């Protein structure tokens, strides 16, 4: 960065403000600020991708059991405002019943998922549950920001089944 600042400011000052030290300092500060505001340090991939932990694996593998426990705790419908607090209580209660061996199994699975990637069936479960709302949100945003009206047809195949929507 320093080399860029020096080179840019020297060329500019010699052309426009010969021997004006004050102008050169102002320009150097401006260029430094510009570079600092627009440059990023190169970082590892790890900072961009969330690592899977045992708890994520546990909630993914036991989603149906967690839903059942949540239904026992409350009559609030999934997706409603009050549902999350009961979901957390259900997950907490179920995770406390795990033995050390079972928890280690989830830890090992999390390490495997971080190395090899999340299995396709788990990925497709996420797609199935979130795709429709994501596409609806995207089309609404396109309309409000750009005035673009959209209609989307989507479909995908998972385990021999074809899922579709509009």
N, C-alpha and C positions, 0 to 999 in steps of 0.2 A: 504494500500500500504506500509506504513512504517513497519508494522509487517512482511510483506513478504520480504522486503529489508533487514531488520535486520537478519531474520532467514537464508536467503540464503547466505548472506555475511559472517555471523559467521561460518556457516558450511564449506564454501569454504576456508576461511582464516585459520581456525584451522587445516584443512587437508593439505593445500598447503603452507601457509605462516604464520607459528606460530608467534604470537606477532608482526606482521608487520603492524603498524598502517597506514602507507602510502598506502600499498597495499589494506587494508580494505577500506579506503576512496575512492580510485580509483574504486574499485569494487562496492561500494555502489552507487557512481555516475552513473556508467554504468548500474546497475540494475534499478535505478530510471529512467534514460533516456529510457531504454527499456520498462519499464512499462508505462511510460507516453506516449510514442509513440504508444503503442499497446492497450491501454485501453480507453474505452469510458464511459462517464457518462451515466447512464440510464436516458432516457428522456421520456416525455409523447408522446403519439401517435399524439397529435396535431401538433407537430413539423414536422412530416413526411407527413401529409396529408393536402393538401390545402383546406381551408374552402371555401365554395361557398358563394359568395357575391351577392348583388342584381344585379350588372352589368352583372355577368356571367349568372344569370337567365334571365335577360332581353335579352341578345344577343342570348341565346338558344331559348327562346320562340318566338323571332321575327326575326329569321334567314332569312326567305324568304323576309320579308319587308326590312331588311337591304341590302340584295342582290339587290333588286329593286332600292333602293335609291343609292346604289353604281353604278349601271348601268347608272342611270341618270347623275351621276357626271363624269363618265369616260367610255372610250371604252376599257380600259385595261382588259384583260381576268383574271378571278379569278385564283389565284395561281401564277400570274406573279409578278415580282419585284415591280412594281409601284402600285399594287392593294391594298396593306395593308394601305397605307396612305389615299386612298379614302374610304376604308372600315371604318377606324377610324373616318373620317369626317362624314360619313353617320350615324354611331352609335352615335356620339356626337350630331348630329342634331336631330335624333329621340329621344334620351334620354332627350334633353332639352324641348321637347314638352310634356313630361309626367307631369301630375298633381301630387300633393303631395300624393293623395290617390292611384293613380296608382303605384307610386314609393314605397309606403308602402306595396302594394300588392306583389311587387317583393322582398322586404325585408323579408316579412313574408314567402314567398316561399323559400327564401334562408335559413332561419332558419329551416324550415321544412326539406329541403334537407339535411342540416347538421345533423339533428337529425335522420331522418328516412332513409336517403340515396337518391341518385339521382334516379328518376323514370326509370323504364326499357326502356320506349320508348325513353327517352333522351339518355340513355346509348347506345341503339342500333343505334341511329342516329350517334353517335360518331364512333361506330364500323364500320358502313357502309361507313363513309367518310374517315376513316384512316387505316382500316385493310389492304387493298391491298398494299398501299405504305409501311406500316410497314413490312409486310412479304417480299416484294421485297428488302427492305433495309437489313433485317435480312439475307436473303439468299446471298446477295452480300457480306455482312460482313463475313459470314461463308466461302465463297469462297476465299476472299482476305486474311483472317487471317489463315485459316486452310486448304485451298485447297479442301474444301468439295463442291462438286456440288450438288445442291438440286433442287427438283421440289416439289412444295407444291400444294396440292389440299385443298381448304377450303370451308366450307359452314356453314351456320347457319340459324336458323329459327327465324323470327321476325313477329309477328302479322299475323301468318298464311302463310306468304310468305317464300320461301326458297331462300336464296341468295348463290351463289356459284362462285368460280373462280379458276384460276390455276396460 
